[in-house]
Amino acid sequence: MHPTTQDFIAVILIMLNTAQDYNQQYLDITAGNLHAFIGGYPNPNHRMRSCNSAMRQVMQENDLILEQPPQGHGATLTIRYFMPRLNA
């Protein structure tokens, strides 16, 4: 399976909506876990750049990057998304 950026965004939005429904204050998402959940990782033909791009596209003003690989993209990218979401 070769997920697209839009596939990653769709799953992130579902996760954020669920977290918001359960009144969580925030949700931390790590790229490696997200990609493994969707499929295609670990794999030599992974789509980690698309995964990282999707995670950054969904960020809002008060969200935080908790961990970022030295090269800027990779499985350890971790973002804390705060609730409530403006347009999740």
Biopython code that builds the backbone (N, CA, C, O; Angstrom):
import numpy as np
from Bio.PDB.StructureBuilder import StructureBuilder

atoms = [
    (1, "MET", "N", (0.850, -1.192, 0.000)),
    (1, "MET", "CA", (0.000, 0.000, 0.000)),
    (1, "MET", "C", (0.886, 1.243, 0.000)),
    (1, "MET", "O", (1.890, 1.302, 0.711)),
    (2, "HIS", "N", (0.512, 2.213, -0.788)),
    (2, "HIS", "CA", (1.238, 3.476, -0.875)),
    (2, "HIS", "C", (0.297, 4.618, -0.513)),
    (2, "HIS", "O", (-0.311, 5.221, -1.397)),
    (3, "PRO", "N", (0.170, 4.922, 0.782)),
    (3, "PRO", "CA", (-0.748, 5.993, 1.187)),
    (3, "PRO", "C", (-0.298, 7.349, 0.665)),
    (3, "PRO", "O", (0.896, 7.612, 0.520)),
    (4, "THR", "N", (-1.261, 8.190, 0.389)),
    (4, "THR", "CA", (-0.998, 9.548, -0.081)),
    (4, "THR", "C", (-1.069, 10.531, 1.083)),
    (4, "THR", "O", (-1.491, 10.177, 2.184)),
    (5, "THR", "N", (-0.658, 11.746, 0.832)),
    (5, "THR", "CA", (-0.773, 12.791, 1.846)),
    (5, "THR", "C", (-2.217, 12.922, 2.290)),
    (5, "THR", "O", (-2.487, 13.076, 3.481)),
    (6, "GLN", "N", (-3.142, 12.861, 1.354)),
    (6, "GLN", "CA", (-4.561, 12.974, 1.696)),
    (6, "GLN", "C", (-5.035, 11.810, 2.562)),
    (6, "GLN", "O", (-5.887, 11.996, 3.431)),
    (7, "ASP", "N", (-4.492, 10.611, 2.337)),
    (7, "ASP", "CA", (-4.827, 9.465, 3.192)),
    (7, "ASP", "C", (-4.393, 9.736, 4.630)),
    (7, "ASP", "O", (-5.141, 9.481, 5.573)),
    (8, "PHE", "N", (-3.178, 10.254, 4.783)),
    (8, "PHE", "CA", (-2.682, 10.570, 6.121)),
    (8, "PHE", "C", (-3.532, 11.660, 6.770)),
    (8, "PHE", "O", (-3.890, 11.551, 7.943)),
    (9, "ILE", "N", (-3.854, 12.698, 6.024)),
    (9, "ILE", "CA", (-4.672, 13.788, 6.564)),
    (9, "ILE", "C", (-6.021, 13.255, 7.030)),
    (9, "ILE", "O", (-6.489, 13.616, 8.110)),
    (10, "ALA", "N", (-6.648, 12.406, 6.231)),
    (10, "ALA", "CA", (-7.968, 11.868, 6.589)),
    (10, "ALA", "C", (-7.909, 11.118, 7.919)),
    (10, "ALA", "O", (-8.797, 11.278, 8.756)),
    (11, "VAL", "N", (-6.883, 10.309, 8.122)),
    (11, "VAL", "CA", (-6.761, 9.549, 9.364)),
    (11, "VAL", "C", (-6.449, 10.476, 10.534)),
    (11, "VAL", "O", (-7.000, 10.303, 11.622)),
    (12, "ILE", "N", (-5.581, 11.448, 10.328)),
    (12, "ILE", "CA", (-5.270, 12.406, 11.396)),
    (12, "ILE", "C", (-6.538, 13.130, 11.837)),
    (12, "ILE", "O", (-6.771, 13.296, 13.034)),
    (13, "LEU", "N", (-7.352, 13.557, 10.891)),
    (13, "LEU", "CA", (-8.580, 14.276, 11.235)),
    (13, "LEU", "C", (-9.548, 13.387, 12.010)),
    (13, "LEU", "O", (-10.222, 13.856, 12.927)),
    (14, "ILE", "N", (-9.618, 12.115, 11.649)),
    (14, "ILE", "CA", (-10.465, 11.180, 12.406)),
    (14, "ILE", "C", (-9.940, 11.054, 13.834)),
    (14, "ILE", "O", (-10.717, 11.074, 14.789)),
    (15, "MET", "N", (-8.635, 10.926, 13.976)),
    (15, "MET", "CA", (-8.035, 10.811, 15.306)),
    (15, "MET", "C", (-8.298, 12.069, 16.133)),
    (15, "MET", "O", (-8.614, 11.978, 17.319)),
    (16, "LEU", "N", (-8.169, 13.229, 15.515)),
    (16, "LEU", "CA", (-8.396, 14.484, 16.226)),
    (16, "LEU", "C", (-9.858, 14.641, 16.615)),
    (16, "LEU", "O", (-10.155, 15.083, 17.725)),
    (17, "ASN", "N", (-10.763, 14.292, 15.733)),
    (17, "ASN", "CA", (-12.188, 14.370, 16.055)),
    (17, "ASN", "C", (-12.539, 13.439, 17.210)),
    (17, "ASN", "O", (-13.323, 13.803, 18.087)),
    (18, "THR", "N", (-11.963, 12.244, 17.214)),
    (18, "THR", "CA", (-12.204, 11.292, 18.297)),
    (18, "THR", "C", (-11.667, 11.833, 19.616)),
    (18, "THR", "O", (-12.344, 11.767, 20.642)),
    (19, "ALA", "N", (-10.450, 12.368, 19.585)),
    (19, "ALA", "CA", (-9.860, 12.941, 20.801)),
    (19, "ALA", "C", (-10.724, 14.082, 21.327)),
    (19, "ALA", "O", (-10.937, 14.208, 22.533)),
    (20, "GLN", "N", (-11.212, 14.901, 20.419)),
    (20, "GLN", "CA", (-12.065, 16.025, 20.822)),
    (20, "GLN", "C", (-13.385, 15.521, 21.402)),
    (20, "GLN", "O", (-13.881, 16.069, 22.386)),
    (21, "ASP", "N", (-13.955, 14.477, 20.795)),
    (21, "ASP", "CA", (-15.211, 13.896, 21.299)),
    (21, "ASP", "C", (-15.053, 13.361, 22.724)),
    (21, "ASP", "O", (-16.005, 13.379, 23.504)),
    (22, "TYR", "N", (-13.855, 12.887, 23.061)),
    (22, "TYR", "CA", (-13.580, 12.366, 24.394)),
    (22, "TYR", "C", (-12.999, 13.426, 25.325)),
    (22, "TYR", "O", (-12.465, 13.108, 26.388)),
    (23, "ASN", "N", (-13.108, 14.679, 24.917)),
    (23, "ASN", "CA", (-12.682, 15.826, 25.727)),
    (23, "ASN", "C", (-11.216, 15.786, 26.151)),
    (23, "ASN", "O", (-10.863, 16.249, 27.236)),
    (24, "GLN", "N", (-10.366, 15.231, 25.288)),
    (24, "GLN", "CA", (-8.942, 15.260, 25.571)),
    (24, "GLN", "C", (-8.429, 16.685, 25.378)),
    (24, "GLN", "O", (-8.948, 17.434, 24.550)),
    (25, "GLN", "N", (-7.414, 17.049, 26.146)),
    (25, "GLN", "CA", (-6.833, 18.382, 26.019)),
    (25, "GLN", "C", (-5.897, 18.466, 24.827)),
    (25, "GLN", "O", (-5.742, 19.530, 24.228)),
    (26, "TYR", "N", (-5.271, 17.343, 24.481)),
    (26, "TYR", "CA", (-4.352, 17.308, 23.349)),
    (26, "TYR", "C", (-4.196, 15.876, 22.872)),
    (26, "TYR", "O", (-4.603, 14.933, 23.550)),
    (27, "LEU", "N", (-3.604, 15.725, 21.702)),
    (27, "LEU", "CA", (-3.296, 14.413, 21.141)),
    (27, "LEU", "C", (-1.903, 14.488, 20.547)),
    (27, "LEU", "O", (-1.624, 15.342, 19.705)),
    (28, "ASP", "N", (-1.022, 13.585, 20.989)),
    (28, "ASP", "CA", (0.319, 13.489, 20.418)),
    (28, "ASP", "C", (0.307, 12.417, 19.339)),
    (28, "ASP", "O", (-0.163, 11.301, 19.562)),
    (29, "ILE", "N", (0.823, 12.762, 18.177)),
    (29, "ILE", "CA", (0.919, 11.808, 17.071)),
    (29, "ILE", "C", (2.377, 11.726, 16.645)),
    (29, "ILE", "O", (3.028, 12.744, 16.414)),
    (30, "THR", "N", (2.880, 10.493, 16.544)),
    (30, "THR", "CA", (4.235, 10.232, 16.064)),
    (30, "THR", "C", (4.135, 9.631, 14.669)),
    (30, "THR", "O", (3.334, 8.727, 14.428)),
    (31, "ALA", "N", (4.945, 10.133, 13.765)),
    (31, "ALA", "CA", (4.860, 9.748, 12.354)),
    (31, "ALA", "C", (5.016, 8.248, 12.140)),
    (31, "ALA", "O", (4.256, 7.660, 11.370)),
    (32, "GLY", "N", (5.976, 7.619, 12.797)),
    (32, "GLY", "CA", (6.176, 6.179, 12.607)),
    (32, "GLY", "C", (4.952, 5.371, 12.991)),
    (32, "GLY", "O", (4.584, 4.421, 12.300)),
    (33, "ASN", "N", (4.322, 5.749, 14.097)),
    (33, "ASN", "CA", (3.109, 5.038, 14.538)),
    (33, "ASN", "C", (1.952, 5.274, 13.574)),
    (33, "ASN", "O", (1.213, 4.348, 13.241)),
    (34, "LEU", "N", (1.802, 6.511, 13.131)),
    (34, "LEU", "CA", (0.730, 6.840, 12.182)),
    (34, "LEU", "C", (0.906, 6.065, 10.889)),
    (34, "LEU", "O", (-0.044, 5.462, 10.389)),
    (35, "HIS", "N", (2.113, 6.079, 10.347)),
    (35, "HIS", "CA", (2.370, 5.398, 9.079)),
    (35, "HIS", "C", (2.176, 3.895, 9.221)),
    (35, "HIS", "O", (1.623, 3.258, 8.325)),
    (36, "ALA", "N", (2.624, 3.318, 10.336)),
    (36, "ALA", "CA", (2.436, 1.884, 10.562)),
    (36, "ALA", "C", (0.951, 1.533, 10.661)),
    (36, "ALA", "O", (0.522, 0.490, 10.167)),
    (37, "PHE", "N", (0.170, 2.407, 11.302)),
    (37, "PHE", "CA", (-1.265, 2.189, 11.438)),
    (37, "PHE", "C", (-1.949, 2.181, 10.070)),
    (37, "PHE", "O", (-2.793, 1.327, 9.796)),
    (38, "ILE", "N", (-1.583, 3.127, 9.224)),
    (38, "ILE", "CA", (-2.196, 3.226, 7.902)),
    (38, "ILE", "C", (-1.691, 2.116, 6.982)),
    (38, "ILE", "O", (-2.434, 1.602, 6.145)),
    (39, "GLY", "N", (-0.439, 1.760, 7.146)),
    (39, "GLY", "CA", (0.166, 0.700, 6.333)),
    (39, "GLY", "C", (1.336, 1.223, 5.522)),
    (39, "GLY", "O", (1.477, 2.426, 5.300)),
    (40, "GLY", "N", (2.165, 0.301, 5.090)),
    (40, "GLY", "CA", (3.291, 0.653, 4.244)),
    (40, "GLY", "C", (4.540, 1.064, 4.990)),
    (40, "GLY", "O", (5.487, 1.564, 4.381)),
    (41, "TYR", "N", (4.563, 0.860, 6.320)),
    (41, "TYR", "CA", (5.752, 1.189, 7.100)),
    (41, "TYR", "C", (5.860, 0.204, 8.246)),
    (41, "TYR", "O", (4.847, -0.074, 8.889)),
    (42, "PRO", "N", (7.018, -0.330, 8.534)),
    (42, "PRO", "CA", (8.275, -0.079, 7.832)),
    (42, "PRO", "C", (8.315, -0.837, 6.502)),
    (42, "PRO", "O", (7.778, -1.936, 6.367)),
    (43, "ASN", "N", (8.951, -0.227, 5.564)),
    (43, "ASN", "CA", (9.036, -0.762, 4.216)),
    (43, "ASN", "C", (10.008, 0.121, 3.445)),
    (43, "ASN", "O", (10.016, 1.336, 3.647)),
    (44, "PRO", "N", (10.823, -0.449, 2.574)),
    (44, "PRO", "CA", (11.759, 0.391, 1.819)),
    (44, "PRO", "C", (11.054, 1.420, 0.922)),
    (44, "PRO", "O", (11.653, 2.424, 0.536)),
    (45, "ASN", "N", (9.805, 1.169, 0.602)),
    (45, "ASN", "CA", (9.050, 2.090, -0.262)),
    (45, "ASN", "C", (8.045, 2.916, 0.543)),
    (45, "ASN", "O", (6.981, 3.274, 0.038)),
    (46, "HIS", "N", (8.389, 3.215, 1.796)),
    (46, "HIS", "CA", (7.479, 3.960, 2.667)),
    (46, "HIS", "C", (7.209, 5.362, 2.114)),
    (46, "HIS", "O", (7.872, 5.814, 1.181)),
    (47, "ARG", "N", (6.241, 6.025, 2.696)),
    (47, "ARG", "CA", (5.837, 7.382, 2.299)),
    (47, "ARG", "C", (5.959, 8.327, 3.495)),
    (47, "ARG", "O", (5.051, 9.107, 3.782)),
    (48, "MET", "N", (7.096, 8.244, 4.186)),
    (48, "MET", "CA", (7.281, 9.039, 5.399)),
    (48, "MET", "C", (7.255, 10.540, 5.109)),
    (48, "MET", "O", (6.747, 11.308, 5.925)),
    (49, "ARG", "N", (7.784, 10.967, 3.984)),
    (49, "ARG", "CA", (7.722, 12.404, 3.654)),
    (49, "ARG", "C", (6.271, 12.867, 3.520)),
    (49, "ARG", "O", (5.921, 13.953, 3.982)),
    (50, "SER", "N", (5.437, 12.055, 2.896)),
    (50, "SER", "CA", (4.017, 12.395, 2.772)),
    (50, "SER", "C", (3.345, 12.401, 4.131)),
    (50, "SER", "O", (2.501, 13.255, 4.405)),
    (51, "CYS", "N", (3.710, 11.461, 4.980)),
    (51, "CYS", "CA", (3.163, 11.388, 6.334)),
    (51, "CYS", "C", (3.536, 12.649, 7.113)),
    (51, "CYS", "O", (2.679, 13.276, 7.734)),
    (52, "ASN", "N", (4.816, 13.014, 7.077)),
    (52, "ASN", "CA", (5.283, 14.209, 7.779)),
    (52, "ASN", "C", (4.621, 15.466, 7.229)),
    (52, "ASN", "O", (4.236, 16.355, 7.988)),
    (53, "SER", "N", (4.492, 15.537, 5.926)),
    (53, "SER", "CA", (3.847, 16.690, 5.295)),
    (53, "SER", "C", (2.403, 16.822, 5.762)),
    (53, "SER", "O", (1.947, 17.919, 6.082)),
    (54, "ALA", "N", (1.690, 15.707, 5.801)),
    (54, "ALA", "CA", (0.293, 15.720, 6.262)),
    (54, "ALA", "C", (0.200, 16.187, 7.706)),
    (54, "ALA", "O", (-0.667, 16.988, 8.055)),
    (55, "MET", "N", (1.095, 15.683, 8.540)),
    (55, "MET", "CA", (1.074, 16.066, 9.950)),
    (55, "MET", "C", (1.281, 17.570, 10.107)),
    (55, "MET", "O", (0.627, 18.209, 10.931)),
    (56, "ARG", "N", (2.185, 18.127, 9.320)),
    (56, "ARG", "CA", (2.441, 19.571, 9.397)),
    (56, "ARG", "C", (1.277, 20.382, 8.814)),
    (56, "ARG", "O", (0.948, 21.455, 9.321)),
    (57, "GLN", "N", (0.662, 19.867, 7.757)),
    (57, "GLN", "CA", (-0.464, 20.587, 7.140)),
    (57, "GLN", "C", (-1.648, 20.711, 8.085)),
    (57, "GLN", "O", (-2.388, 21.693, 8.024)),
    (58, "VAL", "N", (-1.834, 19.733, 8.953)),
    (58, "VAL", "CA", (-2.971, 19.726, 9.868)),
    (58, "VAL", "C", (-2.716, 20.617, 11.090)),
    (58, "VAL", "O", (-3.649, 20.951, 11.819)),
    (59, "MET", "N", (-1.466, 20.997, 11.311)),
    (59, "MET", "CA", (-1.141, 21.824, 12.484)),
    (59, "MET", "C", (-1.894, 23.145, 12.465)),
    (59, "MET", "O", (-2.122, 23.743, 11.413)),
    (60, "GLN", "N", (-2.272, 23.583, 13.663)),
    (60, "GLN", "CA", (-2.863, 24.903, 13.851)),
    (60, "GLN", "C", (-1.918, 25.741, 14.699)),
    (60, "GLN", "O", (-0.891, 25.249, 15.167)),
    (61, "GLU", "N", (-2.259, 26.977, 14.891)),
    (61, "GLU", "CA", (-1.364, 27.958, 15.492)),
    (61, "GLU", "C", (-0.753, 27.530, 16.830)),
    (61, "GLU", "O", (0.429, 27.781, 17.064)),
    (62, "ASN", "N", (-1.519, 26.899, 17.701)),
    (62, "ASN", "CA", (-0.999, 26.585, 19.034)),
    (62, "ASN", "C", (-0.437, 25.167, 19.163)),
    (62, "ASN", "O", (-0.010, 24.785, 20.252)),
    (63, "ASP", "N", (-0.425, 24.383, 18.095)),
    (63, "ASP", "CA", (0.134, 23.034, 18.140)),
    (63, "ASP", "C", (1.657, 23.106, 18.221)),
    (63, "ASP", "O", (2.269, 24.090, 17.802)),
    (64, "LEU", "N", (2.258, 22.050, 18.765)),
    (64, "LEU", "CA", (3.703, 22.043, 18.997)),
    (64, "LEU", "C", (4.381, 20.835, 18.375)),
    (64, "LEU", "O", (3.853, 19.724, 18.421)),
    (65, "ILE", "N", (5.548, 21.055, 17.795)),
    (65, "ILE", "CA", (6.398, 19.946, 17.384)),
    (65, "ILE", "C", (7.206, 19.556, 18.618)),
    (65, "ILE", "O", (8.023, 20.336, 19.107)),
    (66, "LEU", "N", (6.969, 18.337, 19.120)),
    (66, "LEU", "CA", (7.665, 17.860, 20.313)),
    (66, "LEU", "C", (9.017, 17.253, 19.976)),
    (66, "LEU", "O", (9.968, 17.372, 20.748)),
    (67, "GLU", "N", (9.098, 16.606, 18.830)),
    (67, "GLU", "CA", (10.347, 16.002, 18.385)),
    (67, "GLU", "C", (10.407, 16.060, 16.869)),
    (67, "GLU", "O", (9.420, 15.819, 16.174)),
    (68, "GLN", "N", (11.585, 16.383, 16.381)),
    (68, "GLN", "CA", (11.773, 16.477, 14.933)),
    (68, "GLN", "C", (13.141, 15.893, 14.592)),
    (68, "GLN", "O", (14.137, 16.273, 15.208)),
    (69, "PRO", "N", (13.212, 14.981, 13.631)),
    (69, "PRO", "CA", (14.499, 14.422, 13.239)),
    (69, "PRO", "C", (15.425, 15.528, 12.714)),
    (69, "PRO", "O", (14.954, 16.551, 12.217)),
    (70, "PRO", "N", (16.733, 15.320, 12.826)),
    (70, "PRO", "CA", (17.681, 16.346, 12.372)),
    (70, "PRO", "C", (17.476, 16.776, 10.916)),
    (70, "PRO", "O", (17.657, 17.948, 10.585)),
    (71, "GLN", "N", (17.104, 15.846, 10.057)),
    (71, "GLN", "CA", (16.904, 16.185, 8.649)),
    (71, "GLN", "C", (15.532, 16.802, 8.384)),
    (71, "GLN", "O", (15.239, 17.199, 7.256)),
    (72, "GLY", "N", (14.683, 16.886, 9.425)),
    (72, "GLY", "CA", (13.385, 17.535, 9.302)),
    (72, "GLY", "C", (12.233, 16.610, 9.001)),
    (72, "GLY", "O", (11.076, 16.983, 9.196)),
    (73, "HIS", "N", (12.519, 15.411, 8.532)),
    (73, "HIS", "CA", (11.448, 14.449, 8.273)),
    (73, "HIS", "C", (11.918, 13.070, 8.724)),
    (73, "HIS", "O", (13.107, 12.756, 8.681)),
    (74, "GLY", "N", (10.960, 12.257, 9.156)),
    (74, "GLY", "CA", (11.297, 10.918, 9.600)),
    (74, "GLY", "C", (10.259, 10.379, 10.563)),
    (74, "GLY", "O", (9.293, 11.058, 10.910)),
    (75, "ALA", "N", (10.478, 9.151, 10.987)),
    (75, "ALA", "CA", (9.508, 8.432, 11.809)),
    (75, "ALA", "C", (9.360, 9.012, 13.209)),
    (75, "ALA", "O", (8.339, 8.789, 13.859)),
    (76, "THR", "N", (10.358, 9.753, 13.687)),
    (76, "THR", "CA", (10.277, 10.273, 15.054)),
    (76, "THR", "C", (9.569, 11.611, 15.163)),
    (76, "THR", "O", (9.382, 12.118, 16.268)),
    (77, "LEU", "N", (9.171, 12.193, 14.039)),
    (77, "LEU", "CA", (8.432, 13.457, 14.116)),
    (77, "LEU", "C", (7.215, 13.248, 15.010)),
    (77, "LEU", "O", (6.394, 12.362, 14.768)),
    (78, "THR", "N", (7.112, 14.070, 16.039)),
    (78, "THR", "CA", (5.996, 13.977, 16.985)),
    (78, "THR", "C", (5.398, 15.360, 17.165)),
    (78, "THR", "O", (6.103, 16.320, 17.477)),
    (79, "ILE", "N", (4.090, 15.452, 16.966)),
    (79, "ILE", "CA", (3.381, 16.725, 17.075)),
    (79, "ILE", "C", (2.276, 16.588, 18.112)),
    (79, "ILE", "O", (1.548, 15.596, 18.144)),
    (80, "ARG", "N", (2.167, 17.611, 18.964)),
    (80, "ARG", "CA", (1.072, 17.693, 19.941)),
    (80, "ARG", "C", (0.017, 18.629, 19.365)),
    (80, "ARG", "O", (0.259, 19.818, 19.157)),
    (81, "TYR", "N", (-1.155, 18.061, 19.116)),
    (81, "TYR", "CA", (-2.297, 18.816, 18.594)),
    (81, "TYR", "C", (-3.216, 19.135, 19.763)),
    (81, "TYR", "O", (-3.682, 18.230, 20.455)),
    (82, "PHE", "N", (-3.475, 20.407, 19.982)),
    (82, "PHE", "CA", (-4.307, 20.827, 21.110)),
    (82, "PHE", "C", (-5.782, 20.922, 20.711)),
    (82, "PHE", "O", (-6.122, 21.204, 19.562)),
    (83, "MET", "N", (-6.638, 20.677, 21.697)),
    (83, "MET", "CA", (-8.082, 20.782, 21.540)),
    (83, "MET", "C", (-8.530, 22.091, 22.193)),
    (83, "MET", "O", (-7.850, 22.592, 23.088)),
    (84, "PRO", "N", (-9.641, 22.639, 21.770)),
    (84, "PRO", "CA", (-10.464, 22.155, 20.657)),
    (84, "PRO", "C", (-9.837, 22.562, 19.325)),
    (84, "PRO", "O", (-9.089, 23.535, 19.236)),
    (85, "ARG", "N", (-10.165, 21.795, 18.311)),
    (85, "ARG", "CA", (-9.714, 22.084, 16.946)),
    (85, "ARG", "C", (-10.655, 23.099, 16.349)),
    (85, "ARG", "O", (-11.858, 23.071, 16.605)),
    (86, "LEU", "N", (-10.108, 23.991, 15.556)),
    (86, "LEU", "CA", (-10.944, 25.002, 14.923)),
    (86, "LEU", "C", (-11.771, 24.422, 13.790)),
    (86, "LEU", "O", (-12.945, 24.763, 13.640)),
    (87, "ASN", "N", (-11.164, 23.540, 12.984)),
    (87, "ASN", "CA", (-11.875, 22.997, 11.817)),
    (87, "ASN", "C", (-11.671, 21.504, 11.672)),
    (87, "ASN", "O", (-11.614, 21.009, 10.546)),
    (88, "ALA", "N", (-11.560, 20.774, 12.752)),
    (88, "ALA", "CA", (-11.328, 19.325, 12.650)),
    (88, "ALA", "C", (-12.612, 18.593, 12.344)),
    (88, "ALA", "O", (-12.610, 17.368, 12.223)),
]
sb = StructureBuilder()
sb.init_structure("model")
sb.init_model(0)
sb.init_chain("A")
sb.init_seg("    ")
for serial, (resi, resn, name, xyz) in enumerate(atoms, 1):
    if name == "N":
        sb.init_residue(resn, " ", resi, " ")
    sb.init_atom(name, np.array(xyz, "f"), 0.0, 1.0, " ", f" {name:<3s}", serial, name[0])
structure = sb.get_structure()
